[in-house]
Amino acid sequence: METRAVITTKSAPRALYAAGLLVALLVALLGAWFVSGRHDVRMRQHEISQAPRIAAEQRALDLARELHAELEALTAREVRRPYFHYQNLIHDPKASAGLNVSPSPLARGSEDKLVLGYFQLDAKGRATTPTINDAVPELSEPERLADHRAFRDQVRRDLSRQLAPTVTTTGPLVAEVGPTPRPRSPRPRVRPEAAPLSQPQRTQVVEIDPNVYAQNANPNAVYSQQQVRIPNTPDNLQQLRQAPLLAAPQVPATTPAPVIITISPLEWRTLPFAGVPTLLAIRQVQTPDGALAQGFVVDRAALTSWLATRAGDMVAELHLDDSRGAAIAPGWGLTVEPNARTLGKAADDARAVARTFLIRFIGIGSIATLAAASVLLLVMRAEKLARERSQFAAAAAHELRTPLTGLQLYGDMLADGLGDPSKMRDYARRMSEDASRLGRVVSNMLGFSQLERGNLSVDAQVGPLGQVLCELAERAQPALDRAGAALELDVTPDLRARFDRDALARIVGNLLDNAEKYARNAENRTIRLAALHRGDVVEVTVEDHGPGVMDRTKLFRAFSRGVNSRDGPAGLGLGLALSISLARAMGGELTYKPRDGGGATFVLQLPYA
């Protein structure tokens, strides 16, 4: 009675534990990397998307500083400017002590590109400009006379009533500019501001010679005494300055006291001018003949053009609100915005950062996943190998124990003279069959060991294939008969092919042994061994009437069998794996095909000779 060892292992749970551990580790590492990397990507995207705006804010600050420097220089020049430069004709104290007037430095218009025009207002609200002389029209600036008149008319309409000075009996000169604005509470700034537009100024008290003052107070009268009337053209202005006077002033016997002129600090204001808020500077002059308000208007168009040329591809804009952007003057702010193209490129770059991170994450994640899968595969293969080795050890022990048991039993009977003396030859034959079976198992094991080491070799030569097959059938016939199987031989003795005798004996022996084992429960236990010449090959077939092969995917794989190991007969699962390797080593092939009507058919193809 045969006993079958059943080996149970826990390799599957180990593989599952390894898979769970790898998955958890992989998810934890990739998840932590994704979270931290996504945070870095968002910070980087924010930096990239905000970079144009930060650059624009910095550019606004730089422009505000540059414009501040321009306005500071303008303020410094105007503070030093004598009060009589705001009229058309002046007497320059440095030129001559006699009667002498010449055009003002401002008679031809503004010397500064940011100044739209200069003006002067008296206590009666009358407006005059240095470029126009109503009493002597030929002295008016001729090139842009219409523009100068339009500017003076605009000053009369928009500024005269607000800035016309008045004289008080108890205090200094003041200007009628409406109610005093309420001081604005300081607001928090998110960006640095430009420096204050100008440093605090002091009221100027100027002492002027009475003769100088008199000539500057009545320049047209002085001019009318000049002998030569020179047209106010660019080529003749220098001649006008050098023209002699009709009479020299009478020098008094005693030196008169100097004339005191009081000039207030220059103050920046924002007032409507030509329908738009405009930045202007105003100062107040107290003379013996009355109060004057002098100032100039900043050209907003020139200011905008100045900013545009320095803003580059950005958009600079002035605001009547010094809380927006960088402050450039009281009540005025400057902002710079990046253009749409720069913002679009920044948005594209921000998206590219996220896209690059995702591509990198997916790539590295895929590599990590493949690496984890490879590790898991190695673990599974190691577990599978351990399981197969365990199964192989159990199967090998069973395969070896069965013939050894028979050899020991019949050997003891023969040695002790037990049993029926008439069956001594039968006992000896059974011992021979068990020895052959044991030799076949050992041969398969040695052959598979050689196959794994790569030193399995055959020596295929042309020989009588039919004759060798007949010998192998004759040798196997007794064992098959005692097992209850019938062998049907269909081989032509003179059939020749290229083969190795030992390799052919192993293959045919394994095929016949399998046919006998797996067809033991079949009604028809006939095994057919046939050989047939087909073209360039000789086909050696072994057919049985058993259940056939249920799983063909692992049929020729080592330690694998075509039936359930628990329901089928015992075996190592090495015979077919070794047989197909030997067949290919001889230049042939071993295949399986189901037999019509049930059963299995194995076909060995060998080169025909």
C-alpha positions in Angstrom: 0.0 0.0 0.0 1.4 3.4 -1.1 1.4 6.4 1.2 1.5 9.9 -0.1 3.2 12.8 1.9 1.3 16.0 1.9 3.4 19.1 2.4 1.7 22.3 3.4 3.5 25.6 3.4 2.8 29.2 4.4 4.6 30.8 1.5 1.5 32.5 0.1 0.9 34.5 3.3 4.6 35.5 3.3 4.3 36.8 -0.2 1.2 38.7 0.8 2.9 40.2 3.8 5.8 41.2 1.6 3.4 42.7 -1.0 1.5 44.6 1.7 4.8 45.9 3.3 6.1 47.0 -0.1 2.9 48.7 -1.1 2.6 50.5 2.2 6.3 51.7 2.0 5.9 52.7 -1.6 2.7 54.6 -0.9 4.2 56.3 2.1 7.4 57.4 0.3 5.6 58.5 -2.9 2.9 60.2 -0.9 5.4 62.1 1.3 7.3 63.1 -1.8 4.2 64.2 -3.6 2.9 66.3 -0.7 6.3 68.0 -0.1 7.0 68.4 -3.8 3.5 69.8 -4.5 4.1 72.3 -1.8 7.4 73.3 -3.3 5.8 73.5 -6.7 3.0 75.8 -5.5 5.5 78.1 -3.9 7.6 78.1 -7.0 4.5 78.7 -9.1 3.6 81.6 -6.8 7.1 83.1 -7.2 7.0 82.7 -10.9 3.5 84.2 -11.3 4.2 87.0 -8.9 7.7 87.8 -10.4 6.3 90.2 -13.1 4.2 92.1 -10.5 7.1 92.3 -8.0 9.4 93.5 -10.9 6.6 96.1 -11.8 6.4 97.3 -8.2 10.2 97.6 -8.0 10.1 99.5 -11.3 7.4 101.8 -9.9 9.6 102.5 -6.9 12.6 103.2 -9.2 10.6 105.5 -11.5 9.2 107.3 -8.5 12.7 107.9 -7.2 13.8 109.1 -10.7 10.8 111.4 -11.0 11.3 112.6 -7.4 14.9 113.6 -8.4 13.6 115.4 -11.5 11.0 117.3 -9.4 13.6 118.0 -6.7 15.9 119.5 -9.3 13.0 121.5 -10.7 12.1 122.8 -7.2 15.7 123.7 -6.4 15.9 125.8 -9.6 12.7 127.5 -9.0 13.5 128.4 -5.4 16.6 130.2 -6.7 14.8 132.0 -9.4 14.3 135.8 -8.8 10.7 136.8 -8.6 10.9 139.2 -11.5 11.7 136.4 -14.0 8.0 135.6 -14.0 7.4 138.8 -16.2 8.2 139.4 -19.8 10.8 142.1 -19.4 13.3 142.3 -16.6 16.1 144.5 -15.4 19.1 142.3 -14.5 20.9 143.9 -11.6 24.1 142.2 -12.7 24.0 143.7 -16.2 24.0 147.5 -15.7 23.2 150.1 -13.1 21.5 152.3 -15.8 18.1 152.0 -17.5 18.2 148.7 -19.1 15.6 145.9 -19.6 15.8 142.7 -21.5 13.6 139.6 -22.1 13.1 137.3 -19.1 14.8 133.9 -19.3 11.2 132.5 -19.4 10.1 134.8 -22.2 10.6 132.1 -24.8 8.7 129.5 -22.8 9.6 126.8 -20.3 13.1 125.7 -19.9 12.1 122.4 -18.3 10.4 119.6 -20.3 8.1 118.8 -17.4 6.8 122.4 -17.1 3.8 123.3 -19.2 4.1 127.1 -18.4 4.8 129.8 -15.8 2.3 132.3 -14.5 1.9 135.3 -12.1 -1.3 136.5 -10.4 -1.8 139.8 -8.7 -4.2 140.7 -5.9 -6.9 141.6 -8.4 -6.7 138.1 -10.0 -5.0 139.3 -13.2 -2.9 136.6 -14.8 0.2 137.2 -16.8 2.8 134.9 -18.3 6.4 135.5 -19.2 5.8 134.6 -22.9 3.2 137.3 -23.5 3.6 141.1 -23.4 0.2 142.8 -24.0 1.7 146.3 -23.9 4.5 145.5 -26.4 3.1 142.7 -28.5 6.2 142.3 -30.6 8.0 141.1 -27.4 5.6 138.2 -27.0 7.1 134.8 -27.9 6.1 134.4 -31.6 6.7 130.7 -32.3 3.9 129.3 -30.1 1.9 132.4 -29.4 -1.5 130.7 -29.7 -0.5 128.0 -27.2 0.9 130.6 -24.8 -2.4 132.6 -25.0 -4.4 129.5 -24.5 -2.3 128.6 -21.4 -2.8 132.2 -19.9 -6.5 132.0 -20.6 -6.7 128.6 -18.8 -4.8 130.1 -15.9 -7.3 132.9 -15.7 -10.3 130.5 -15.8 -9.0 127.8 -13.5 -6.5 129.3 -11.1 -7.0 133.1 -10.7 -9.9 132.9 -8.2 -8.3 130.2 -6.1 -4.7 131.4 -6.1 -5.1 135.2 -6.2 -3.2 136.6 -3.2 -4.5 139.1 -0.6 -2.6 141.3 1.8 -3.4 141.2 5.5 -2.6 144.0 7.9 -1.3 141.8 10.7 0.2 138.8 9.0 2.2 137.6 6.1 0.9 137.2 2.6 -1.7 134.4 2.2 -3.5 133.0 -0.8 -7.2 132.4 -1.2 -7.2 128.7 -1.9 -10.5 127.7 -0.3 -10.9 125.9 3.0 -7.8 124.4 4.5 -7.7 120.6 3.7 -8.0 118.3 6.7 -4.8 116.5 7.4 -4.9 112.9 6.1 -4.3 110.2 8.6 -1.3 108.0 7.7 -2.1 104.7 6.0 -0.1 101.6 6.2 1.9 101.0 3.1 2.7 97.6 1.7 5.4 99.0 -0.6 8.2 101.5 0.1 7.5 105.1 -0.8 9.6 107.7 -2.5 11.2 110.3 -0.3 9.4 113.6 0.4 9.3 115.7 -2.7 11.3 118.6 -1.2 13.1 119.5 1.9 11.5 122.1 4.1 12.0 125.7 2.8 12.3 129.0 4.6 10.7 132.2 3.7 13.1 134.3 1.7 13.6 138.0 2.6 15.4 139.8 -0.3 16.8 143.3 -0.2 16.8 145.0 -3.7 18.2 148.3 -4.8 15.3 150.8 -5.3 16.5 151.5 -8.9 16.5 147.8 -9.7 13.1 147.4 -8.1 11.7 150.4 -10.0 12.9 149.1 -13.4 11.5 145.6 -12.7 8.2 147.2 -11.5 7.8 149.2 -14.8 9.8 147.3 -17.4 7.6 148.4 -20.3 8.0 152.1 -19.4 11.8 151.6 -19.4 11.6 149.8 -22.6 9.6 152.6 -24.3 12.5 154.9 -23.6 14.9 152.8 -25.6 15.9 154.3 -28.9 15.8 151.1 -30.9 12.7 149.0 -31.3 14.0 145.6 -32.1 11.5 142.8 -33.1 11.4 140.0 -30.5 13.0 137.3 -32.7 15.5 134.8 -31.7 18.3 136.5 -33.6 17.5 140.0 -32.2 17.0 139.2 -28.5 20.7 139.6 -27.8 20.7 143.0 -29.5 17.7 144.0 -27.4 19.6 143.3 -24.2 22.4 145.5 -25.3 20.3 148.5 -26.7 21.2 151.9 -25.0 18.6 153.9 -23.1 17.6 157.5 -23.8 18.4 158.8 -20.4 20.2 157.7 -17.3 18.4 157.8 -14.0 19.2 160.7 -11.6 21.4 159.5 -8.8 20.1 161.0 -5.5 22.3 162.8 -3.1 21.8 160.2 -0.5 21.6 156.4 -0.8 17.9 155.3 -0.4 17.0 152.4 1.8 16.7 149.0 0.0 13.4 147.5 -1.0 12.3 144.5 1.0 10.8 141.6 -1.0 9.3 138.6 1.0 9.0 135.3 -0.9 7.2 132.4 0.7 8.3 128.7 0.2 7.4 127.0 -3.0 4.4 124.8 -2.3 3.0 121.9 -4.4 -0.7 121.8 -5.1 -3.1 119.7 -7.1 -5.9 121.7 -8.7 -8.2 121.2 -11.7 -6.6 122.6 -14.9 -8.1 122.2 -18.3 -10.6 119.8 -16.8 -8.1 117.4 -15.2 -6.4 117.3 -11.8 -2.9 118.9 -12.4 0.1 119.2 -10.3 1.4 122.8 -9.9 3.8 124.7 -7.7 2.9 128.1 -6.1 4.8 130.7 -4.1 3.7 134.1 -2.7 5.7 137.3 -3.2 5.1 140.4 -1.0 6.3 143.6 -2.7 5.8 147.3 -1.8 3.3 147.6 -4.7 1.2 144.5 -3.7 1.1 140.8 -3.4 1.9 138.4 -6.2 1.3 134.7 -6.6 3.9 133.0 -8.8 4.1 129.4 -10.0 4.2 126.9 -12.8 2.0 124.1 -14.1 3.5 120.6 -14.6 2.7 119.2 -18.0 0.8 116.0 -17.3 1.2 114.8 -20.9 5.0 115.3 -20.7 5.0 113.5 -17.4 3.1 110.6 -18.8 5.5 110.5 -21.8 8.5 110.6 -19.5 7.2 107.6 -17.5 6.3 105.7 -20.7 9.8 106.0 -22.1 11.3 104.7 -18.9 8.8 102.0 -18.1 9.9 99.8 -21.0 7.4 97.1 -21.8 5.5 97.8 -18.6 2.5 100.2 -18.2 3.1 103.1 -15.9 0.1 105.1 -14.6 -0.3 108.2 -12.4 -3.1 108.2 -9.8 -4.6 111.1 -7.8 -4.1 109.0 -4.7 -0.8 108.8 -3.0 -1.9 105.6 -1.2 -1.7 103.7 -4.5 1.8 102.6 -5.5 4.8 104.8 -4.8 4.2 108.4 -3.8 5.8 111.0 -6.1 4.2 114.2 -4.8 1.6 115.1 -2.2 -1.6 113.5 -3.4 0.0 111.6 -6.3 0.9 108.0 -6.6 2.6 106.0 -9.3 1.8 102.3 -10.2 3.5 100.1 -12.8 1.7 97.0 -14.2 3.3 94.3 -16.3 2.0 93.8 -19.7 -0.3 90.9 -20.7 2.4 89.1 -22.6 4.7 89.0 -19.6 1.8 87.8 -17.4 0.9 85.1 -19.9 4.4 83.9 -20.1 4.7 83.8 -16.3 1.4 81.7 -16.2 2.8 79.3 -18.8 6.1 79.0 -16.9 4.1 78.3 -13.7 2.1 75.6 -15.5 5.3 74.1 -16.9 6.7 73.8 -13.4 3.7 71.8 -12.3 3.8 69.7 -15.5 7.5 69.0 -15.0 6.9 67.9 -11.5 4.1 65.6 -12.5 6.1 64.0 -15.3 9.0 63.5 -12.9 6.7 62.1 -10.2 5.0 59.7 -12.6 8.4 58.6 -14.0 10.1 58.1 -10.7 6.9 56.6 -9.3 6.7 54.2 -12.2 10.3 53.2 -11.7 9.8 52.8 -7.9 6.7 50.7 -8.6 8.6 48.5 -11.1 11.4 48.1 -8.5 8.9 47.2 -5.8 7.2 44.8 -8.2 10.6 43.3 -9.1 11.4 42.8 -5.4 8.0 41.3 -4.8 8.6 39.0 -7.8 11.9 37.9 -6.4 10.3 37.2 -3.1 7.5 35.2 -4.8 10.0 33.3 -6.9 12.1 32.6 -3.8 9.0 31.4 -2.0 7.9 29.4 -5.0 11.4 27.9 -5.3 11.3 27.0 -1.6 7.9 25.5 -2.0 9.0 23.5 -5.1 12.0 22.3 -3.3 9.9 21.2 -0.4 7.5 19.5 -2.7 10.4 18.0 -4.7 12.0 16.6 -1.5 8.7 15.0 -0.4 8.0 13.7 -3.9 11.6 12.4 -4.3 11.4 10.7 -1.0 8.1 9.0 -2.0 9.4 8.1 -5.5 12.6 6.7 -4.1 11.0 4.9 -1.1 8.5 2.9 -3.2 11.1 1.0 -5.3 13.5 0.8 -2.4 10.7 -0.8 -0.3 10.1 -3.4 -3.1 13.8 -4.1 -3.4 14.2 -4.5 0.3 11.1 -6.8 0.5 12.0 -9.1 -2.3 15.7 -9.1 -1.3 14.9 -10.2 2.2 12.6 -12.9 0.9 15.3 -14.2 -1.3 18.0 -13.9 1.3 15.9 -15.7 4.0 14.4 -18.3 1.6 10.9 -17.1 2.2 8.0 -17.2 -0.2 7.1 -19.7 -2.9 10.3 -21.3 -4.4 8.5 -21.5 -7.7 8.2 -17.7 -7.9 11.8 -17.0 -7.3 12.3 -15.7 -10.9 9.2 -13.5 -10.5 10.7 -12.1 -7.3 13.9 -11.4 -9.1 12.1 -9.8 -12.0 10.2 -7.5 -9.7 13.4 -6.5 -8.1 14.8 -5.7 -11.5 11.7 -3.6 -12.4 12.0 -1.7 -9.1 15.6 -1.1 -9.7 14.8 0.2 -13.2 12.2 2.5 -11.8 14.6 3.7 -9.2 17.3 4.2 -11.8 14.8 6.2 -13.9 14.0 8.5 -11.0 17.7 9.0 -10.2 18.4 9.5 -13.9 15.8 12.2 -14.1 17.1 13.9 -11.0 20.7 13.8 -12.3 19.5 15.0 -15.7 17.6 17.9 -14.3 20.7 18.8 -12.2 22.8 18.8 -15.3 20.1 20.9 -17.1 20.2 23.6 -14.3 24.0 23.7 -14.4 23.9 24.0 -18.2 26.1 21.0 -18.9 23.4 18.6 -20.3 24.9 17.4 -23.5 23.9 14.7 -26.1 25.7 13.1 -29.0 23.2 12.8 -31.8 24.2 10.5 -34.6 22.4 8.8 -37.5 21.2 5.4 -36.5 18.4 2.8 -36.8 15.6 4.6 -34.9 13.1 1.8 -35.6 15.3 -0.9 -34.2 16.1 1.1 -31.0 12.4 1.8 -30.4 11.7 -1.9 -30.7 14.3 -2.7 -28.1 13.0 0.0 -25.8 9.4 -1.4 -26.2 10.6 -5.0 -25.5 12.4 -3.8 -22.4 9.3 -2.0 -21.1 6.8 -4.6 -22.0 7.0 -6.8 -18.9 6.6 -4.0 -16.4 3.6 -2.6 -18.4 2.1 -6.1 -18.5 2.3 -6.5 -14.8 0.8 -3.0 -14.3 -2.2 -4.1 -16.4 -1.3 -2.0 -19.5 -0.9 -3.2 -23.0 1.7 -1.9 -25.3 0.9 -1.5 -29.0 3.9 -1.1 -31.2 3.7 0.4 -34.7 7.3 1.0 -35.8 9.2 0.1 -39.0 12.5 -1.5 -37.9 14.5 0.0 -40.8 13.4 3.6 -40.0 16.5 5.8 -39.5 17.0 9.2 -37.9 19.6 11.4 -36.1 19.4 10.8 -32.3 21.2 10.0 -29.1 20.5 6.5 -27.8 20.6 7.4 -24.1 18.5 10.6 -24.6 16.0 8.7 -26.6 15.8 6.0 -24.0 15.1 8.6 -21.3 12.4 10.3 -23.3 10.6 7.2 -24.4 10.9 5.7 -20.9 9.4 8.9 -19.3 6.5 9.0 -21.9 5.6 5.3 -21.4 5.9 5.6 -17.6 3.5 8.7 -17.7 1.1 7.0 -20.0 0.9 4.0 -17.6 0.6 6.1 -14.4 -2.0 8.6 -15.7 -4.2 6.0 -17.5 -4.5 3.5 -14.6 -8.2 4.2 -14.1 -9.0 4.2 -17.8 -11.2 1.4 -19.3 -8.8 1.0 -22.2 -5.2 0.8 -20.9 -3.6 0.3 -24.3 -0.5 2.4 -24.9 0.5 2.9 -28.5 4.1 3.6 -29.5 4.5 4.5 -33.2 7.1 6.1 -35.5 6.3 7.7 -38.8 8.4 9.5 -41.4 6.9 12.9 -42.3 9.0 15.0 -44.7 12.3 16.1 -43.0 11.4 14.6 -39.6 10.4 11.4 -38.0 7.6 11.6 -35.5 7.6 9.2 -32.6 4.2 9.3 -30.8 3.1 7.8 -27.5 -0.7 7.7 -27.0 -2.9 6.7 -24.1 -6.6 6.6 -23.2 -6.3 8.4 -19.9 -7.9 11.7 -18.8 -5.5 13.9 -20.9 -3.7 17.0 -19.7 -5.9 19.6 -17.9 -3.4 22.4 -17.6 -1.1 22.8 -20.7 0.5 26.0 -19.6 2.9 24.3 -17.1 3.1 21.0 -18.9 6.9 21.1 -19.8 7.9 23.2 -16.8 10.1 21.7 -14.0 8.2 20.6 -10.9 4.9 21.2 -12.7 2.4 18.6 -13.7 -0.7 18.6 -16.0 -3.0 17.3 -13.3 -3.8 18.2 -9.7 -1.0 16.9 -7.6 -3.4 15.7 -4.9 -5.6 13.7 -7.3 -3.0 12.4 -9.8 -0.3 9.8 -9.2 2.9 10.6 -7.4 5.7 12.2 -9.4 8.5 14.7 -9.4 7.4 16.8 -12.3 10.8 16.5 -13.9 10.3 13.9 -16.7 8.7 16.1 -19.3 10.9 19.1 -18.5 14.0 16.9 -19.0 12.5 15.2 -22.1 11.8 18.4 -24.0 15.3 19.6 -23.2 16.9 16.4 -24.5 14.7 16.5 -27.6 15.8 20.1 -28.4 19.4 19.1 -27.7 19.1 16.5 -30.4 17.7 19.0 -32.9 14.1 17.9 -32.5 11.0 18.9 -30.5 8.6 17.4 -28.1 4.9 18.5 -28.2 1.6 17.6 -26.8 -1.8 17.3 -28.5 -5.1 16.0 -27.2 -6.1 12.7 -28.6 -9.5 12.3 -30.4 -11.8 10.3 -28.2 -9.9 11.2 -25.0 -6.4 10.6 -23.8 -3.0 12.3 -24.4 -0.6 12.1 -27.4 3.0 13.2 -27.1 4.9 13.6 -30.3 8.7 13.5 -30.5 10.1 15.0 -33.7 13.7 13.9 -34.8 15.7 14.9 -37.9 15.2 12.3 -40.6 18.4 10.7 -42.0 
